[in-house]
Amino acid sequence: MNVDIIGWSHSRFGRMDALTLEEMMRATALDAIGDAGLEPADIDAVFVGHFNAGFQDQGFTASLATLIHPDLRHTPTTRLENACATGSAAIHAGADRLMAGRGRHVLVVGVEKMTHLSSAEAGAILKKAAYLPTEGDLPGGFVGMFGEIAKAYFDRHGDKGAALARIAAKNHLNGTHNPFAQMRKDLGFDFCNTVSDKNPIVIAPLRRTDCSLVSDGAAALVLATGDAARSASRKVRLRARAQAADPFPMKDRDMSRFAGAERAWAQVLAEAGLALDDLDLVETHDCFTIAELIQYEAMGLTPPGQGERALEEGWVYPGGRLPVNMSGGLKSKGHPIGATGVSMHVVAAMQLAGEAGGMQVPGARLAAVFNMGGAAVANYATVLERV
């Protein structure tokens, strides 16, 4: 049985003081349902991606979906949480329900509201996605964790600070074409590669430009089975999906590579019957620039330790062999945790539908999304196909 994306919606990411989490959820959900050409009564189940962990006092956020519209009052609603891969967890769960024959249309909403807290408060909440017995005392929370990952990679393969700056500059330039992005500003390589008052070291060797943004935002999409999607005005198929875990504690892994990500990529390409070169673009999880660099290697674009070649050869830039993060990625677009995975699927679907505007990869037919939770602990990969 096929599962297709037949409608979607995406809020602007950034500081959204005027909107509550409930209001963001409602607006994007109704827009996605309308975009699919459906009514709320057509939705058979709702899956909500919301990390929270203290960002909001309101718990039990799955049930906020019952307030989106009166016709959703009795619709089954479920919240999914898997750290920064929460949005993809909700999409995969929605697709599994449809493939089990338990409905024809599923609504998936990813949402997070983070910017009302101080950096210290937000960092303490995000640290809950780390393995606290051994990582809880690392300075800087998640920045500290990915600082350790960068150190492990640099120790094995040499200083790659310039490669990280190229990733940051690429994604910020791409983000200037994304109307949803939190930071639509071309920072340039020199700025990203230079430590300054405006670009200080946060946790060595990571500079401010190596770190994604704390954000508010929401994204939503509607999934349908093949027969239910037949009358849709356009559709994007979930051609293949994979999920792979890796041990929670960083001390139990070689953090200069992401073994779980490698496994997820190998599985999703095998299930899709594709090679990496068959893809037209990738949206990948650049929570920190070091993560995108290692993910080039995990997807098989380069051998381990040679990820910078993808930048030096121009492969991951617009017009290159495999454009990566045409949306600007988390680095420019922002990273509202629960919304991120849904956002990545929405912008990939827009590409395949030819609706990506200034972000568009001409003639794109196949795309992949890679979304990870924690320090490459929960790894989700999806191949999407224009139908």
C-alpha positions in Angstrom: 0.0 0.0 0.0 1.3 3.5 -0.9 1.2 6.5 1.4 1.2 10.0 -0.2 1.5 13.5 1.1 -1.4 15.4 -0.4 -1.4 18.7 1.5 0.9 20.8 3.7 1.4 24.0 5.6 4.3 25.8 7.2 4.4 28.8 9.5 7.2 31.2 9.6 9.9 30.1 12.1 11.3 32.6 14.6 10.1 34.5 17.6 6.3 34.3 17.5 5.3 36.2 20.7 1.8 37.0 19.4 0.8 33.4 19.0 0.3 30.6 21.5 1.3 27.1 20.8 -2.3 26.1 20.4 -2.9 28.9 17.9 0.1 27.9 15.8 -1.1 24.3 15.8 -4.6 25.2 14.8 -3.6 27.5 12.0 -1.1 25.1 10.3 -3.4 22.1 10.7 -6.4 23.8 9.1 -4.2 25.2 6.3 -2.8 21.7 5.6 -6.3 20.1 5.6 -7.5 22.8 3.2 -4.4 22.4 1.0 -5.3 18.7 0.7 -8.7 19.6 -0.6 -10.3 18.0 2.5 -12.6 18.9 5.4 -11.7 18.3 9.1 -14.3 15.5 9.1 -12.2 13.6 6.5 -9.3 13.2 9.0 -9.2 9.7 10.6 -6.4 10.3 13.0 -4.1 13.1 14.2 -0.4 12.7 15.2 1.2 15.6 17.0 5.0 16.0 17.1 5.9 18.1 20.2 9.1 17.7 22.3 8.2 20.2 25.1 10.1 18.7 28.1 9.4 22.0 30.0 9.1 24.6 27.2 5.4 24.8 27.9 3.4 24.3 31.2 0.7 22.7 29.1 1.2 19.0 29.0 -1.0 16.4 27.2 -0.6 18.4 24.0 -2.0 15.6 21.8 -5.4 16.6 23.0 -5.0 20.2 21.8 -5.7 18.6 18.4 -9.3 18.1 19.5 -9.7 21.9 19.7 -8.5 22.5 16.1 -12.0 22.1 14.7 -15.3 20.8 16.1 -15.3 18.0 13.6 -12.1 16.6 15.2 -13.7 16.3 18.6 -13.8 12.5 18.6 -10.8 11.9 16.2 -8.0 9.7 17.7 -5.0 11.9 18.6 -1.6 10.8 19.7 1.6 12.7 20.6 5.0 11.5 19.5 8.3 12.5 21.0 11.8 11.4 20.0 14.0 14.5 20.8 14.9 16.5 17.7 13.5 13.7 15.5 10.0 14.1 17.0 8.4 15.4 13.7 9.6 12.5 11.7 8.5 10.1 14.4 5.0 11.5 14.1 5.0 11.2 10.3 6.3 7.6 10.4 3.6 6.7 12.9 0.9 8.3 10.8 2.1 6.4 7.7 2.2 3.1 9.7 -1.5 3.6 10.8 -2.5 4.1 7.1 -0.5 1.1 6.0 -2.2 -1.0 8.7 -5.5 -0.1 7.0 -6.8 2.0 9.9 -7.9 5.0 8.0 -7.6 6.9 4.7 -6.4 10.3 5.8 -4.0 11.3 8.7 -3.1 14.8 9.8 0.4 15.3 11.2 1.3 18.5 13.1 4.7 19.4 14.4 4.9 22.4 16.8 7.2 24.0 19.4 7.4 27.3 21.2 10.8 28.0 22.7 11.8 31.7 22.4 10.0 33.0 25.5 12.7 31.4 27.7 16.3 32.6 28.3 19.1 30.8 26.5 20.1 29.2 29.8 16.6 27.9 30.4 16.2 26.6 26.9 19.6 24.9 27.2 18.6 23.2 30.4 15.5 21.8 28.8 17.3 20.6 25.7 19.9 18.8 27.8 17.1 16.4 28.8 17.7 14.7 25.5 21.2 13.9 26.6 22.2 10.8 28.6 22.4 12.6 32.0 24.5 10.2 34.0 27.5 10.8 31.8 26.6 13.9 29.8 24.6 16.0 32.2 27.6 17.9 33.5 29.0 18.9 30.1 29.1 22.7 29.9 26.8 24.3 27.3 24.2 21.5 27.2 23.7 20.3 23.6 26.3 22.8 22.3 28.8 21.1 24.6 27.8 17.6 23.3 28.3 18.6 19.7 31.5 20.4 20.7 32.7 17.1 21.9 31.7 15.5 18.6 33.6 18.2 16.7 36.6 17.6 18.8 36.5 13.8 18.2 36.2 14.4 14.5 39.0 17.0 14.4 41.3 14.7 16.5 40.8 11.9 14.0 40.7 13.9 10.7 42.3 17.3 11.4 40.9 20.8 12.0 37.9 21.2 9.8 36.8 24.7 11.0 36.8 26.1 7.5 34.6 23.3 6.3 32.1 24.0 9.1 32.1 27.7 8.1 31.4 26.7 4.5 28.4 24.8 5.6 27.1 27.7 7.7 27.6 30.1 4.8 26.0 27.8 2.3 22.9 27.3 4.4 22.5 31.0 5.3 22.7 31.9 1.6 20.1 29.2 0.8 17.9 30.5 3.6 17.7 33.9 1.9 15.3 32.3 -0.6 13.1 30.6 2.1 10.1 32.8 3.2 9.7 30.6 6.3 13.3 31.0 7.5 14.1 32.7 10.8 17.3 34.2 9.6 17.2 35.3 5.9 20.7 36.8 5.8 23.8 35.9 3.7 26.5 35.9 6.3 29.3 34.8 3.9 32.2 32.5 4.5 34.6 35.0 5.9 32.2 36.0 8.7 31.4 32.4 9.5 35.1 31.4 9.5 36.3 34.2 11.8 35.9 34.4 15.5 34.7 37.9 16.5 32.5 39.7 18.9 29.5 38.9 16.7 30.6 35.3 16.1 32.2 34.2 19.3 33.3 30.7 20.3 30.3 29.1 22.1 31.9 25.8 23.1 35.2 25.1 21.3 35.6 24.5 18.5 32.0 25.6 17.7 31.3 29.3 16.9 27.9 30.9 17.1 27.5 30.4 13.3 28.0 26.7 13.8 24.8 26.4 16.0 21.2 26.3 14.9 18.6 28.7 16.2 16.1 28.5 19.1 12.7 29.0 17.4 9.0 29.0 17.5 7.0 27.4 14.7 4.7 24.8 13.3 4.4 22.7 10.2 1.7 20.2 9.1 0.9 17.7 6.4 -1.8 15.3 5.4 -1.1 11.7 4.5 -3.4 9.6 2.5 -3.5 6.0 1.2 -3.1 5.5 -2.5 -6.8 5.1 -3.2 -7.7 8.1 -1.1 -5.1 10.2 -2.7 -6.3 9.4 -6.2 -8.3 12.6 -6.6 -5.6 14.9 -5.0 -4.5 17.8 -7.1 -0.8 16.8 -6.5 0.9 14.2 -4.3 4.3 13.2 -3.1 4.9 9.6 -2.2 6.7 8.3 0.8 8.7 5.8 -1.3 10.8 4.4 1.5 11.2 5.0 5.3 13.8 3.8 7.8 14.6 4.3 11.4 17.8 3.2 13.2 18.9 3.8 16.8 22.3 4.0 18.4 23.3 3.7 22.1 22.2 6.7 24.1 25.6 7.4 25.9 28.1 9.1 23.7 30.9 7.2 25.6 29.7 3.9 24.1 30.2 5.1 20.5 32.9 6.5 18.1 31.5 10.0 17.8 33.6 10.9 14.9 31.0 9.1 12.8 27.3 8.5 13.1 26.8 4.7 12.8 23.0 4.9 13.4 22.7 7.5 10.6 24.8 5.3 8.3 22.4 2.4 9.0 19.3 4.4 8.4 20.6 5.8 5.1 21.6 2.3 3.9 18.2 0.9 4.8 16.2 3.6 3.2 18.1 3.6 -0.1 17.9 -0.2 -0.2 14.1 -0.1 0.4 13.7 2.5 -2.3 15.8 0.6 -4.7 17.9 3.7 -5.3 21.5 4.8 -5.2 22.5 8.1 -3.6 23.2 9.6 -7.1 19.5 9.0 -8.0 18.4 11.7 -5.6 17.9 15.3 -6.7 18.2 16.9 -3.2 18.5 16.2 0.5 17.2 18.0 3.5 19.4 16.9 6.4 19.6 17.7 10.1 22.2 20.5 10.6 21.5 21.2 14.2 25.2 22.1 14.3 27.5 22.4 11.2 29.6 19.4 12.4 26.4 17.3 12.1 25.9 18.1 8.5 29.6 17.4 7.7 29.5 13.9 9.3 26.1 13.3 7.6 27.8 13.7 4.2 29.8 10.7 5.1 26.9 8.8 6.7 24.8 9.1 3.5 27.8 7.8 1.4 28.5 11.0 -0.4 32.2 10.7 0.7 34.3 8.2 2.6 34.7 8.7 6.4 36.9 11.7 7.1 36.5 13.3 3.7 33.2 15.1 4.1 34.8 18.4 3.2 35.3 17.2 -0.3 31.5 17.6 -0.9 32.0 21.3 -0.2 35.3 21.7 -2.1 33.9 20.0 -5.2 30.6 22.0 -5.0 28.5 18.8 -4.8 26.1 20.1 -2.0 25.5 23.6 -3.4 22.6 24.6 -5.6 23.3 23.1 -9.1 25.7 20.6 -7.6 25.7 16.8 -7.7 23.4 16.6 -4.6 22.1 19.9 -3.2 21.8 19.7 0.5 19.5 22.0 2.6 18.2 24.2 -0.1 15.7 25.5 2.6 18.6 26.8 4.6 18.4 23.9 6.9 18.0 24.2 10.7 20.9 26.6 10.6 19.0 29.4 8.8 15.4 28.2 8.9 15.4 27.6 12.6 14.9 24.6 14.8 11.6 24.4 16.7 12.2 20.9 17.9 8.8 19.2 17.4 8.2 21.0 14.1 11.6 20.3 12.6 11.0 16.9 11.1 7.6 17.9 9.7 9.1 21.0 8.2 11.8 19.0 6.5 9.3 16.8 4.8 7.1 19.8 3.8 10.0 21.7 2.1 11.1 18.5 0.4 7.5 17.9 -0.8 7.4 21.5 -2.1 10.5 20.8 -4.1 9.0 17.7 -5.7 5.7 19.5 -6.5 7.6 22.3 -8.1 6.3 24.8 -5.5 9.6 25.8 -3.8 10.0 29.2 -5.3 13.5 30.6 -5.0 14.6 27.3 -3.3 13.5 25.2 -6.2 15.8 22.5 -7.7 14.7 22.4 -11.3 13.0 19.2 -12.3 13.3 17.5 -8.9 11.7 14.1 -8.7 13.4 12.3 -5.8 14.4 13.8 -2.5 15.5 12.4 0.9 15.0 13.7 4.4 17.3 12.8 7.3 16.2 13.9 10.8 18.0 12.8 13.9 17.2 13.0 17.7 19.9 13.6 20.3 23.5 13.1 19.4 22.6 10.8 16.4 20.7 8.4 18.7 17.3 8.4 16.9 17.8 8.4 13.1 15.0 8.7 10.6 15.4 8.7 6.9 12.7 9.1 4.2 12.8 9.0 0.4 10.1 11.0 -1.2 9.0 10.8 -4.8 7.0 13.0 -7.1 3.9 11.1 -8.4 
